[in-house]
């Protein structure tokens, strides 16, 4: 007996290029302005291979991370922003032990559609589909951030290439980010769990009714 009224479509992964910034290869403790597959914006943003002095546990995924001291990073993904989709964005944000970010310094996360198919700066005044602010975790640690939003017919940028962008100014400190992933799927609808109390009462009632009907037939 199926008591679940609705199910959600399987979420599909939306691929990032170089999601953990492992290209270019850098020596331990080395960094460079800019990097591969992402657009690195502003005066001070690039790729970094943190040493144990920055993070005793290393990067969350692989060796490298991106750093944002004064500027940002963005990537145009190989899909268009679609209507009636639930997007889930996940990434790690870090705070160096040897150059920590202040507690109230914000990093802005934006998702939007763009007419520009190659990576570039986010045009001023671009309406966003989703935006949030994150703050650095404790010095010497990373914390995973996860955001979910659902589009509708009124969401700006529907039908345009989807962009994920992060921007902030922490100089002379820096944010570090790593291990990006994004999924897209149909909005999840409510369903009655088959092992919930309501379902158990329904099953019990159906079983009792079936038993009474059998007794009447045998009478």
Backbone as a chain_set.jsonl record, in Angstrom:
{"seq": "XXXXXXXXXXXXXXXXXXXXXXXXXXXXXXXXXXXXXXXXXXXXXXXXXXXXXXXXXXXXXXXXXXXXXXXXXXXXXXXXXXXXXXXXXXXXXXXXXXXXXXXXXXXXXXXXXXXXXXXXXXXXXXXXXXXXXXXXXXXXXXXXXXXXXXXXXXXXXXXXXXXXXXXXXXXXXXXXXXXXXXXXXXXXXXXXXXXXXXXXXXXXXXXXXXXXXXXXXXX", "coords": {"N": [[0.852, -1.194, 0.0], [0.72, 2.097, -0.969], [1.247, 5.022, 0.638], [2.427, 7.401, 0.256], [2.009, 10.557, -1.045], [3.282, 12.123, -2.959], [6.319, 12.424, -4.809], [9.767, 13.488, -5.124], [11.567, 14.576, -7.988], [14.636, 13.135, -9.122], [17.563, 14.773, -8.133], [19.809, 16.518, -10.216], [23.279, 16.709, -10.828], [25.068, 19.704, -11.334], [27.788, 20.463, -13.183], [30.818, 21.924, -12.026], [33.736, 23.409, -13.427], [36.987, 22.602, -12.437], [36.395, 22.432, -9.549], [37.605, 22.359, -7.045], [39.866, 23.808, -7.26], [42.295, 22.644, -8.006], [43.875, 22.941, -10.189], [45.937, 25.565, -11.133], [48.805, 23.401, -10.38], [50.363, 23.793, -7.277], [53.12, 24.427, -5.083], [53.461, 23.472, -1.61], [52.199, 25.919, 0.497], [52.441, 27.883, -1.427], [51.155, 30.473, -3.67], [49.127, 32.048, -6.237], [48.088, 34.867, -8.144], [44.898, 34.849, -9.64], [43.854, 32.002, -11.674], [42.635, 28.822, -12.843], [39.927, 28.099, -15.036], [37.979, 29.468, -13.546], [36.76, 32.86, -13.211], [38.718, 35.332, -11.849], [38.348, 38.069, -9.93], [38.893, 41.598, -9.392], [41.33, 43.199, -7.185], [42.823, 41.379, -5.682], [42.741, 38.21, -5.726], [42.865, 34.696, -6.042], [44.644, 31.571, -6.397], [45.622, 29.144, -3.972], [47.805, 27.107, -2.094], [47.466, 25.954, 0.903], [49.6, 25.852, 3.781], [50.463, 23.949, 6.76], [50.625, 25.89, 8.669], [48.594, 27.608, 8.079], [46.249, 26.0, 7.963], [45.858, 23.362, 9.966], [44.672, 20.953, 9.33], [44.716, 20.918, 6.588], [43.429, 21.482, 3.209], [39.878, 21.183, 2.488], [39.277, 19.53, 0.268], [41.443, 17.919, -1.769], [44.488, 19.716, -2.5], [44.642, 22.494, -3.028], [43.063, 25.758, -2.593], [40.785, 28.485, -3.27], [41.545, 31.96, -2.9], [40.146, 34.945, -1.572], [40.82, 38.098, -1.15], [40.49, 40.789, -1.828], [38.157, 41.291, -3.857], [36.814, 38.87, -6.027], [35.398, 35.693, -7.154], [34.092, 33.91, -9.965], [32.011, 31.659, -11.866], [30.71, 30.695, -14.979], [28.283, 28.398, -15.554], [27.555, 25.267, -17.322], [24.784, 25.228, -17.946], [21.45, 26.532, -18.282], [19.684, 28.867, -16.223], [16.817, 27.615, -14.811], [13.212, 27.454, -14.721], [11.035, 26.68, -11.952], [12.719, 24.996, -10.428], [14.658, 23.498, -7.847], [17.561, 24.548, -6.507], [20.634, 23.57, -5.082], [23.362, 24.714, -3.499], [26.667, 24.113, -2.483], [29.601, 24.58, -0.593], [32.92, 24.948, 0.827], [34.084, 27.232, 3.271], [36.882, 28.978, 4.472], [39.143, 30.121, 7.11], [42.139, 31.489, 7.616], [44.615, 30.471, 9.976], [46.968, 31.86, 10.325], [46.442, 34.334, 9.277], [43.932, 35.687, 10.001], [40.435, 36.362, 9.252], [38.338, 39.072, 10.2], [35.58, 38.946, 12.553], [33.16, 40.113, 11.657], [33.287, 40.475, 8.942], [31.927, 40.341, 5.734], [31.193, 37.826, 3.214], [29.875, 37.703, 0.086], [27.521, 35.712, -1.586], [26.309, 34.915, -4.731], [23.848, 33.914, -7.104], [22.95, 33.881, -10.436], [21.442, 34.641, -13.668], [22.974, 35.213, -16.839], [23.637, 37.204, -19.788], [26.099, 37.013, -20.864], [28.169, 34.648, -22.109], [30.756, 33.804, -21.712], [33.158, 33.737, -19.033], [33.272, 36.538, -16.873], [33.142, 39.834, -15.412], [30.578, 40.494, -12.981], [27.921, 42.31, -14.104], [27.15, 45.602, -12.972], [24.265, 46.104, -11.023], [22.952, 43.812, -11.863], [20.148, 41.711, -11.669], [19.622, 39.275, -9.197], [19.094, 35.73, -8.837], [19.408, 34.437, -6.48], [20.819, 35.338, -3.344], [23.174, 35.556, -0.691], [24.798, 36.055, 2.495], [27.841, 35.183, 4.007], [29.984, 34.423, 6.792], [33.293, 34.246, 8.167], [34.556, 31.147, 9.518], [35.869, 29.818, 12.656], [39.287, 30.744, 13.295], [41.767, 29.046, 11.427], [40.2, 26.956, 10.513], [37.798, 25.237, 8.372], [34.426, 25.561, 7.182], [31.501, 24.032, 5.997], [29.153, 25.479, 3.851], [25.758, 25.551, 2.929], [23.216, 26.192, 0.637], [19.847, 26.596, -0.427], [17.486, 27.243, -2.969], [14.445, 27.994, -4.703], [13.303, 28.395, -7.969], [10.93, 30.421, -9.844], [8.392, 31.575, -12.167], [8.795, 34.288, -12.031], [11.437, 34.692, -11.347], [14.486, 36.425, -11.771], [16.506, 36.255, -14.756], [15.848, 33.767, -15.851], [16.334, 31.159, -18.177], [18.783, 32.025, -19.029], [22.407, 31.612, -19.115], [23.719, 30.075, -16.197], [25.238, 31.467, -13.346], [27.611, 31.326, -10.718], [28.812, 33.267, -8.122], [31.201, 34.756, -5.905], [31.998, 37.352, -3.687], [34.046, 39.656, -1.922], [35.725, 41.706, 0.584], [38.41, 41.397, 2.463], [40.931, 42.171, 2.957], [43.799, 43.112, 4.916], [43.593, 40.387, 5.358], [42.136, 37.212, 4.258], [39.476, 35.409, 2.677], [39.137, 31.895, 2.255], [38.044, 29.472, -0.101], [36.511, 26.378, -1.174], [35.871, 23.198, -2.833], [33.343, 23.069, -4.456], [29.904, 22.405, -5.211], [26.845, 21.79, -7.008], [23.417, 21.14, -7.288], [20.407, 20.436, -9.137], [16.883, 20.18, -9.224], [13.404, 19.078, -9.365], [11.03, 20.866, -7.331], [10.62, 19.71, -3.977], [7.863, 17.897, -2.845], [5.324, 17.639, -0.316], [4.792, 14.618, 1.494], [3.048, 11.767, 2.833], [4.53, 9.954, 5.31], [5.155, 6.449, 5.24], [5.713, 5.131, 7.564], [4.781, 6.734, 9.53], [2.74, 7.955, 12.338], [0.107, 8.603, 11.47], [-0.118, 7.097, 9.154], [0.08, 4.509, 10.196], [-2.294, 4.318, 11.666], [-4.11, 4.428, 9.544], [-3.443, 2.083, 8.127], [-4.039, 0.218, 10.103], [-6.814, 0.593, 10.335], [-7.685, -0.178, 7.782], [-6.948, -2.882, 7.813], [-8.617, -3.853, 9.866], [-11.143, -3.387, 8.727], [-11.004, -5.103, 6.544], [-10.906, -7.551, 7.869], [-13.432, -7.672, 9.178], [-15.082, -7.75, 6.93], [-14.408, -10.226, 5.877], [-15.333, -11.935, 7.921], [-18.102, -11.523, 7.717], [-18.597, -12.634, 5.205], [-18.084, -15.28, 5.717], [-20.022, -15.911, 7.469]], "CA": [[0.0, 0.0, 0.0], [1.54, 3.306, -1.045], [0.59, 6.162, 1.261], [3.143, 8.613, -0.111], [1.182, 11.249, -2.02], [4.086, 12.734, -4.008], [7.751, 12.211, -4.686], [10.575, 14.502, -5.792], [12.426, 14.097, -9.059], [16.028, 12.99, -8.739], [18.353, 15.972, -8.386], [20.909, 16.34, -11.147], [24.461, 17.504, -10.525], [25.489, 20.699, -12.318], [29.236, 20.381, -12.997], [31.792, 23.016, -12.048], [35.086, 23.14, -13.875], [37.98, 22.866, -11.399], [35.605, 22.824, -8.375], [38.433, 22.45, -5.841], [41.007, 24.677, -7.56], [43.521, 21.849, -8.048], [44.682, 23.466, -11.294], [47.257, 24.989, -11.378], [49.488, 22.713, -9.281], [51.204, 24.711, -6.516], [53.857, 23.863, -3.96], [52.874, 23.729, -0.301], [52.387, 27.286, 0.952], [52.544, 28.815, -2.557], [49.909, 31.038, -4.19], [49.252, 32.9, -7.41], [46.913, 35.636, -8.517], [44.155, 34.188, -10.703], [43.834, 30.547, -11.663], [42.132, 28.103, -14.01], [38.498, 27.769, -15.217], [37.177, 30.483, -12.883], [37.178, 34.247, -13.354], [39.19, 35.914, -10.588], [38.009, 39.468, -10.119], [39.375, 42.56, -8.416], [42.754, 43.444, -6.994], [43.563, 40.353, -4.934], [42.018, 36.934, -5.656], [43.614, 33.711, -6.803], [44.743, 30.165, -6.005], [46.529, 29.038, -2.829], [47.994, 25.79, -1.493], [47.781, 26.329, 2.288], [50.482, 25.019, 4.6], [49.93, 23.623, 8.084], [50.547, 27.125, 9.448], [47.278, 28.193, 7.797], [45.224, 25.021, 8.343], [46.522, 22.131, 10.415], [44.035, 19.824, 8.653], [44.799, 21.059, 5.142], [42.228, 21.881, 2.478], [38.801, 20.179, 2.578], [39.291, 18.596, -0.858], [42.672, 18.121, -2.52], [45.536, 20.533, -1.893], [44.478, 23.931, -3.226], [41.822, 26.484, -2.351], [40.824, 29.839, -3.817], [41.541, 33.012, -1.878], [39.502, 36.211, -1.905], [41.223, 39.139, -0.211], [39.84, 42.023, -2.286], [37.627, 40.987, -5.184], [35.877, 37.759, -6.045], [35.526, 34.638, -8.159], [32.808, 33.478, -10.528], [32.061, 30.693, -12.961], [29.507, 30.483, -15.787], [28.092, 26.954, -15.613], [27.09, 24.821, -18.648], [23.331, 25.063, -17.976], [20.696, 27.765, -18.116], [18.829, 28.975, -15.051], [15.523, 27.07, -15.242], [12.057, 27.742, -13.876], [10.507, 25.595, -11.122], [13.807, 24.112, -10.032], [15.301, 23.746, -6.562], [19.017, 24.488, -6.619], [21.349, 23.44, -3.809], [24.766, 25.075, -3.662], [27.448, 23.739, -1.31], [31.039, 24.811, -0.697], [33.587, 25.159, 2.11], [34.726, 28.537, 3.46], [37.926, 28.84, 5.485], [39.718, 31.296, 7.745], [43.515, 31.123, 7.914], [45.095, 30.672, 11.345], [48.071, 32.814, 10.31], [45.99, 35.616, 8.705], [42.484, 35.487, 10.156], [39.43, 37.358, 8.881], [37.552, 39.577, 11.315], [34.312, 38.242, 12.774], [32.016, 40.748, 11.002], [33.588, 40.743, 7.525], [31.024, 39.481, 4.943], [31.457, 37.289, 1.886], [28.572, 37.645, -0.581], [27.319, 34.613, -2.519], [25.237, 35.258, -5.663], [23.543, 33.039, -8.242], [22.15, 34.684, -11.359], [21.545, 34.339, -15.087], [23.684, 36.276, -17.545], [23.693, 37.153, -21.244], [27.488, 36.827, -21.252], [28.414, 33.216, -22.004], [32.107, 33.578, -21.213], [33.333, 34.29, -17.699], [33.632, 37.946, -16.798], [32.65, 40.478, -14.203], [29.13, 40.592, -12.813], [27.552, 43.701, -14.393], [26.509, 46.332, -11.882], [22.811, 46.134, -11.091], [22.388, 42.552, -12.345], [19.22, 41.107, -10.711], [20.08, 37.935, -8.838], [18.097, 34.72, -8.496], [19.631, 34.114, -5.063], [21.993, 35.985, -2.752], [23.31, 35.326, 0.745], [26.044, 36.526, 3.093], [28.454, 34.253, 4.949], [31.078, 34.964, 7.577], [34.368, 33.27, 8.334], [34.513, 30.28, 10.702], [36.979, 30.037, 13.585], [40.595, 30.779, 12.644], [42.402, 27.744, 11.237], [39.21, 25.922, 10.2], [36.842, 25.376, 7.279], [33.039, 25.195, 7.482], [30.693, 23.902, 4.786], [27.93, 26.262, 3.727], [24.824, 24.98, 1.958], [22.082, 27.072, 0.385], [18.844, 26.068, -1.352], [16.464, 28.195, -3.389], [13.575, 27.474, -5.75], [12.938, 29.419, -8.942], [9.573, 30.439, -10.378], [8.305, 32.337, -13.41], [9.241, 35.656, -11.8], [12.851, 34.752, -10.979], [15.289, 37.065, -12.814], [17.535, 35.491, -15.445], [15.411, 32.451, -16.333], [16.69, 30.882, -19.556], [20.135, 32.506, -19.319], [23.452, 30.808, -18.473], [23.725, 30.19, -14.735], [26.524, 31.915, -12.814], [27.839, 31.355, -9.271], [29.835, 34.278, -7.851], [31.498, 35.115, -4.525], [32.706, 38.621, -3.65], [34.283, 40.174, -0.583], [36.954, 42.445, 0.856], [38.913, 41.056, 3.791], [42.334, 42.587, 2.979], [44.923, 42.259, 4.499], [43.273, 38.966, 5.521], [41.513, 36.649, 3.063], [38.643, 34.222, 2.725], [39.482, 30.762, 1.39], [36.872, 28.67, -0.459], [36.929, 25.106, -1.764], [34.973, 22.051, -2.953], [32.024, 23.549, -4.876], [28.968, 21.503, -5.881], [25.516, 22.353, -7.233], [22.432, 20.22, -7.854], [19.139, 21.032, -9.551], [15.812, 19.198, -9.335], [12.062, 19.577, -9.145], [10.75, 21.14, -5.914], [10.17, 18.572, -3.173], [6.492, 18.038, -2.379], [5.034, 16.947, 0.934], [4.283, 13.254, 1.35], [2.738, 11.108, 4.092], [5.478, 8.843, 5.501], [4.461, 5.187, 5.458], [5.943, 4.668, 8.929], [4.319, 7.744, 10.474], [1.566, 7.565, 13.141], [-1.115, 8.649, 10.679], [-0.133, 5.952, 8.244], [-0.184, 3.302, 10.971], [-3.737, 4.285, 11.954], [-4.817, 4.082, 8.304], [-3.217, 0.668, 7.861], [-4.802, -0.553, 11.078], [-8.227, 0.664, 9.983], [-7.913, -1.001, 6.594], [-6.856, -4.287, 8.207], [-9.828, -4.178, 10.624], [-12.266, -3.449, 7.793], [-10.87, -6.329, 5.755], [-11.243, -8.672, 8.737], [-14.875, -7.694, 9.365], [-15.69, -8.184, 5.683], [-14.186, -11.677, 5.759], [-16.223, -12.603, 8.853], [-19.457, -11.478, 7.173], [-18.691, -13.57, 4.095], [-18.048, -16.642, 6.234], [-21.167, -16.139, 8.355]], "C": [[0.879, 1.232, 0.0], [0.758, 4.462, -0.467], [1.293, 7.47, 0.923], [2.401, 9.293, -1.252], [1.981, 11.822, -3.175], [5.547, 12.449, -3.745], [8.485, 13.307, -5.431], [11.407, 13.859, -6.89], [13.868, 14.058, -8.578], [16.806, 14.246, -9.105], [19.54, 15.641, -9.276], [22.073, 17.247, -10.749], [24.765, 18.46, -11.676], [27.005, 20.846, -12.176], [29.93, 21.743, -12.996], [33.052, 22.519, -12.747], [36.044, 23.506, -12.735], [37.311, 23.26, -10.068], [36.412, 22.976, -7.095], [39.767, 23.147, -6.109], [42.34, 23.919, -7.593], [44.411, 22.196, -9.247], [44.738, 24.987, -11.146], [47.81, 24.26, -10.151], [50.445, 23.693, -8.614], [51.935, 23.964, -5.415], [53.177, 24.234, -2.642], [53.218, 25.144, 0.157], [52.448, 28.316, -0.158], [51.169, 29.326, -2.98], [50.205, 31.762, -5.494], [47.966, 33.683, -7.594], [46.229, 34.928, -9.688], [44.231, 32.677, -10.591], [43.218, 30.014, -12.94], [40.619, 27.902, -13.918], [37.543, 28.729, -14.52], [37.639, 31.862, -13.352], [37.536, 34.768, -11.97], [39.151, 37.428, -10.748], [38.681, 40.342, -9.06], [40.878, 42.546, -8.254], [43.505, 42.266, -6.414], [42.701, 39.109, -4.752], [42.763, 35.928, -6.514], [43.578, 32.333, -6.182], [45.845, 30.011, -4.966], [46.59, 27.583, -2.374], [48.41, 26.011, -0.041], [48.704, 25.327, 2.972], [49.811, 24.745, 5.942], [49.844, 24.851, 8.977], [49.198, 27.813, 9.256], [46.146, 27.302, 8.283], [45.929, 23.721, 8.718], [45.965, 20.91, 9.693], [44.095, 19.893, 7.147], [43.491, 21.53, 4.53], [41.147, 20.811, 2.608], [38.848, 19.129, 1.478], [40.533, 18.867, -1.697], [43.658, 18.983, -1.754], [45.239, 22.026, -1.928], [43.123, 24.438, -2.754], [41.902, 27.767, -3.18], [40.909, 30.821, -2.651], [40.881, 34.264, -2.442], [39.881, 37.2, -0.818], [40.537, 40.46, -0.541], [39.364, 41.792, -3.716], [36.657, 39.837, -5.132], [36.241, 36.715, -7.076], [34.141, 34.358, -8.716], [33.065, 32.442, -11.599], [30.701, 30.633, -13.644], [29.375, 28.986, -16.012], [27.438, 26.544, -16.938], [25.598, 24.51, -18.71], [22.704, 26.446, -17.882], [19.89, 27.717, -16.824], [17.403, 28.616, -15.464], [14.428, 27.404, -14.24], [11.623, 26.488, -13.124], [11.556, 24.532, -10.811], [14.284, 24.501, -8.628], [16.796, 23.505, -6.73], [19.618, 24.411, -5.222], [22.836, 23.645, -4.072], [25.503, 24.772, -2.363], [28.93, 24.015, -1.579], [31.595, 25.028, 0.706], [34.202, 26.55, 2.126], [35.685, 28.422, 4.63], [38.476, 30.171, 5.951], [41.116, 30.929, 8.229], [43.888, 31.404, 9.369], [46.163, 31.75, 11.393], [47.708, 34.166, 9.689], [44.467, 35.672, 8.782], [41.641, 36.683, 9.732], [38.687, 37.801, 10.131], [36.162, 38.964, 11.367], [33.156, 38.819, 11.971], [32.261, 41.084, 9.543], [32.748, 39.809, 6.654], [31.636, 39.006, 3.637], [30.094, 37.074, 1.23], [28.558, 36.542, -1.635], [26.135, 34.965, -3.411], [25.092, 34.178, -6.725], [22.62, 33.833, -9.157], [22.304, 34.159, -12.78], [22.19, 35.504, -15.805], [23.587, 36.095, -19.055], [25.103, 36.897, -21.747], [27.855, 35.37, -21.05], [29.839, 32.882, -21.591], [32.247, 34.25, -19.857], [33.779, 35.744, -17.78], [33.06, 38.546, -15.542], [31.128, 40.465, -14.18], [28.728, 42.04, -13.056], [26.832, 44.343, -13.215], [24.999, 46.354, -12.088], [22.175, 44.873, -11.625], [21.418, 41.982, -11.312], [19.611, 39.66, -10.45], [18.895, 37.017, -8.574], [18.183, 34.36, -7.019], [20.872, 34.852, -4.591], [21.987, 35.769, -1.247], [24.664, 35.863, 1.195], [26.55, 35.478, 4.066], [29.603, 34.963, 5.646], [32.083, 33.848, 7.848], [34.146, 32.411, 9.572], [35.666, 30.625, 11.647], [38.306, 29.971, 12.834], [41.197, 29.377, 12.586], [41.462, 26.634, 10.852], [38.446, 26.264, 8.919], [35.455, 24.986, 7.788], [32.289, 25.1, 6.157], [29.434, 24.751, 4.907], [27.056, 25.614, 2.669], [23.6, 25.865, 1.863], [21.145, 26.399, -0.618], [17.857, 27.176, -1.694], [15.706, 27.588, -4.553], [13.16, 28.609, -6.67], [11.451, 29.324, -9.297], [9.571, 31.331, -11.614], [8.814, 33.762, -13.246], [10.698, 35.793, -11.425], [13.657, 35.418, -12.091], [16.276, 36.091, -13.458], [17.131, 34.123, -15.94], [15.752, 32.313, -17.821], [18.07, 31.348, -19.953], [21.168, 31.622, -18.622], [23.591, 31.129, -16.985], [25.141, 30.508, -14.252], [26.503, 31.805, -11.29], [28.999, 32.3, -9.011], [29.973, 34.505, -6.355], [32.341, 36.376, -4.544], [32.887, 39.081, -2.207], [35.583, 40.948, -0.502], [37.356, 42.171, 2.295], [40.347, 41.538, 3.99], [42.662, 43.403, 4.244], [44.718, 40.768, 4.775], [42.627, 38.463, 4.233], [40.556, 35.527, 3.437], [39.285, 33.145, 1.854], [38.228, 29.954, 1.139], [37.321, 27.454, -1.25], [35.718, 24.212, -1.967], [33.533, 22.475, -3.274], [31.204, 22.426, -5.518], [27.609, 22.181, -5.976], [24.628, 21.266, -7.811], [21.168, 20.984, -8.2], [18.108, 19.928, -9.697], [14.468, 19.844, -9.117], [11.841, 19.849, -7.658], [10.197, 19.911, -5.206], [8.771, 18.855, -2.645], [6.296, 17.219, -1.102], [4.451, 15.567, 0.662], [4.004, 12.688, 2.737], [3.7, 9.952, 4.287], [4.744, 7.556, 5.846], [4.679, 4.669, 6.87], [5.519, 5.692, 9.966], [3.095, 7.276, 11.227], [0.283, 7.568, 12.336], [-1.243, 7.457, 9.757], [-0.454, 4.664, 8.979], [-1.66, 3.19, 11.322], [-4.513, 3.882, 10.711], [-4.674, 2.598, 7.998], [-4.004, -0.197, 8.828], [-6.276, -0.575, 10.754], [-8.556, -0.191, 8.777], [-7.881, -2.482, 6.947], [-8.107, -4.718, 8.967], [-11.018, -4.309, 9.689], [-12.208, -4.726, 6.963], [-11.247, -7.54, 6.581], [-12.737, -8.793, 8.942], [-15.589, -8.181, 8.113], [-15.538, -9.686, 5.498], [-15.11, -12.44, 6.685], [-17.663, -12.645, 8.316], [-19.619, -12.496, 6.033], [-18.736, -14.999, 4.586], [-19.252, -16.963, 7.107], [-22.276, -16.887, 7.607]], "O": [[1.711, 1.392, 0.894], [-0.278, 4.848, -1.008], [0.799, 8.542, 1.272], [2.184, 8.69, -2.303], [1.439, 12.0, -4.266], [5.961, 12.257, -2.602], [7.901, 13.985, -6.276], [11.892, 12.738, -6.74], [14.271, 14.852, -7.728], [16.729, 14.729, -10.234], [20.192, 14.611, -9.106], [21.874, 18.404, -10.381], [24.723, 18.073, -12.844], [27.47, 21.313, -11.137], [29.667, 22.594, -13.845], [33.389, 21.338, -12.664], [35.932, 24.579, -12.142], [37.628, 24.314, -9.516], [35.97, 23.642, -6.159], [40.684, 23.086, -5.29], [43.385, 24.474, -7.253], [45.57, 21.786, -9.301], [43.695, 25.633, -11.043], [47.348, 24.472, -9.03], [51.241, 24.348, -9.286], [51.426, 22.981, -4.877], [52.412, 25.196, -2.577], [54.389, 25.521, 0.2], [52.502, 29.513, 0.125], [50.148, 28.702, -2.691], [51.356, 32.052, -5.82], [46.884, 33.213, -7.241], [46.894, 34.464, -10.614], [44.619, 32.135, -9.556], [43.267, 30.659, -13.987], [40.093, 27.575, -12.854], [36.372, 28.784, -14.896], [38.763, 32.02, -13.83], [36.747, 34.655, -11.032], [39.838, 37.993, -11.599], [38.997, 39.874, -7.966], [41.606, 41.967, -9.061], [44.712, 42.15, -6.624], [42.012, 38.969, -3.742], [43.242, 36.267, -7.597], [42.608, 31.964, -5.521], [46.884, 30.666, -5.058], [45.564, 26.909, -2.279], [49.59, 26.233, 0.227], [48.599, 24.118, 2.766], [48.723, 25.251, 6.22], [49.077, 24.863, 9.94], [48.715, 28.512, 10.146], [45.205, 27.767, 8.927], [46.527, 23.064, 7.866], [46.689, 19.941, 9.464], [43.571, 19.003, 6.477], [42.564, 21.925, 5.237], [41.469, 19.642, 2.818], [38.504, 17.971, 1.711], [40.659, 19.945, -2.278], [43.672, 18.99, -0.523], [45.543, 22.745, -0.977], [42.18, 23.674, -2.545], [42.956, 28.096, -3.726], [40.411, 30.551, -1.559], [41.033, 34.596, -3.618], [39.347, 37.16, 0.29], [40.061, 41.163, 0.351], [40.09, 42.068, -4.671], [35.764, 39.817, -4.286], [37.246, 36.828, -7.778], [33.137, 34.544, -8.029], [34.155, 32.346, -12.162], [29.668, 30.534, -12.982], [30.263, 28.369, -16.599], [26.831, 27.38, -17.608], [25.187, 23.618, -19.452], [23.346, 27.407, -17.458], [19.465, 26.647, -16.389], [16.842, 29.241, -16.364], [14.696, 27.61, -13.056], [11.819, 25.37, -13.6], [11.304, 23.332, -10.921], [14.309, 25.679, -8.272], [17.232, 22.4, -7.053], [19.172, 25.094, -4.3], [23.477, 22.86, -4.77], [25.037, 25.121, -1.278], [29.442, 23.718, -2.658], [30.845, 25.262, 1.654], [34.771, 26.999, 1.131], [35.349, 27.84, 5.661], [38.309, 31.203, 5.3], [41.258, 30.136, 9.16], [43.525, 32.44, 9.925], [46.265, 32.479, 12.379], [48.561, 35.047, 9.583], [43.789, 35.701, 7.754], [42.057, 37.837, 9.831], [38.435, 36.992, 11.024], [35.631, 38.517, 10.35], [32.238, 38.075, 11.627], [31.532, 41.886, 8.96], [32.842, 38.592, 6.812], [32.473, 39.679, 3.037], [29.256, 36.344, 1.76], [29.46, 36.448, -2.466], [25.06, 35.284, -2.903], [26.078, 33.602, -7.186], [21.622, 34.393, -8.703], [23.179, 33.341, -13.063], [21.983, 36.659, -15.431], [23.47, 34.972, -19.546], [25.295, 36.596, -22.925], [27.854, 34.896, -19.914], [30.097, 31.761, -21.154], [31.543, 35.216, -19.561], [34.563, 36.122, -18.651], [32.542, 37.824, -14.689], [30.476, 40.428, -15.223], [29.142, 42.923, -12.304], [26.013, 43.711, -12.548], [24.518, 46.595, -13.195], [20.961, 44.847, -11.829], [21.819, 41.781, -10.165], [19.898, 38.91, -11.383], [17.831, 37.463, -8.144], [17.182, 34.026, -6.385], [21.851, 34.982, -5.326], [20.936, 35.794, -0.607], [25.559, 36.094, 0.381], [25.779, 34.943, 4.862], [30.125, 35.966, 5.159], [31.757, 32.664, 7.767], [33.607, 32.89, 10.569], [36.357, 31.623, 11.445], [38.437, 29.233, 11.858], [41.146, 28.622, 13.557], [41.861, 25.47, 10.855], [38.445, 27.403, 8.452], [35.327, 24.18, 8.71], [32.419, 25.972, 5.298], [28.747, 24.738, 5.929], [27.551, 25.176, 1.631], [23.015, 26.245, 2.878], [21.594, 25.719, -1.541], [17.443, 27.947, -0.829], [16.245, 26.772, -5.301], [12.717, 29.661, -6.209], [10.805, 28.298, -9.083], [10.624, 31.789, -12.057], [9.225, 34.383, -14.226], [11.165, 36.91, -11.201], [13.533, 35.02, -13.25], [16.815, 35.21, -12.788], [17.986, 33.372, -16.41], [15.499, 33.217, -18.618], [18.504, 31.107, -21.08], [20.844, 30.952, -17.641], [23.582, 32.29, -16.576], [26.113, 29.896, -14.694], [25.509, 32.144, -10.648], [30.062, 32.154, -9.616], [28.987, 34.455, -5.619], [33.292, 36.476, -5.319], [31.994, 38.916, -1.375], [36.431, 40.865, -1.39], [36.719, 42.653, 3.231], [40.923, 41.343, 5.06], [41.893, 44.291, 4.613], [45.593, 39.964, 4.453], [42.57, 39.184, 3.237], [40.793, 34.787, 4.391], [39.904, 33.451, 0.835], [37.424, 29.76, 2.051], [38.36, 27.474, -1.911], [34.669, 24.426, -1.36], [32.623, 22.268, -2.471], [31.734, 21.605, -6.267], [27.258, 23.026, -5.153], [25.037, 20.548, -8.724], [20.889, 22.04, -7.633], [18.41, 18.86, -10.229], [14.383, 21.011, -8.733], [12.398, 19.149, -6.812], [9.401, 19.164, -5.774], [8.516, 19.914, -2.07], [7.004, 16.244, -0.85], [3.701, 15.38, -0.296], [4.648, 13.082, 3.71], [3.686, 9.025, 3.477], [3.815, 7.566, 6.654], [3.899, 3.84, 7.338], [5.846, 5.555, 11.144], [2.46, 6.304, 10.82], [-0.544, 6.667, 12.476], [-2.319, 6.881, 9.596], [-1.176, 3.815, 8.458], [-2.225, 2.097, 11.283], [-5.457, 3.097, 10.79], [-5.649, 1.93, 7.653], [-4.57, -1.219, 8.439], [-6.931, -1.611, 10.873], [-9.592, -0.857, 8.749], [-8.693, -3.257, 6.442], [-8.612, -5.819, 8.749], [-11.819, -5.233, 9.83], [-13.235, -5.357, 6.709], [-11.851, -8.474, 6.055], [-13.275, -9.899, 8.888], [-16.569, -8.923, 8.194], [-16.455, -10.345, 5.009], [-15.63, -13.488, 6.302], [-18.354, -13.656, 8.439], [-20.662, -13.141, 5.917], [-19.356, -15.851, 3.951], [-19.491, -18.121, 7.45], [-23.325, -17.172, 8.184]]}, "num_chains": 1, "name": "protein.A"}
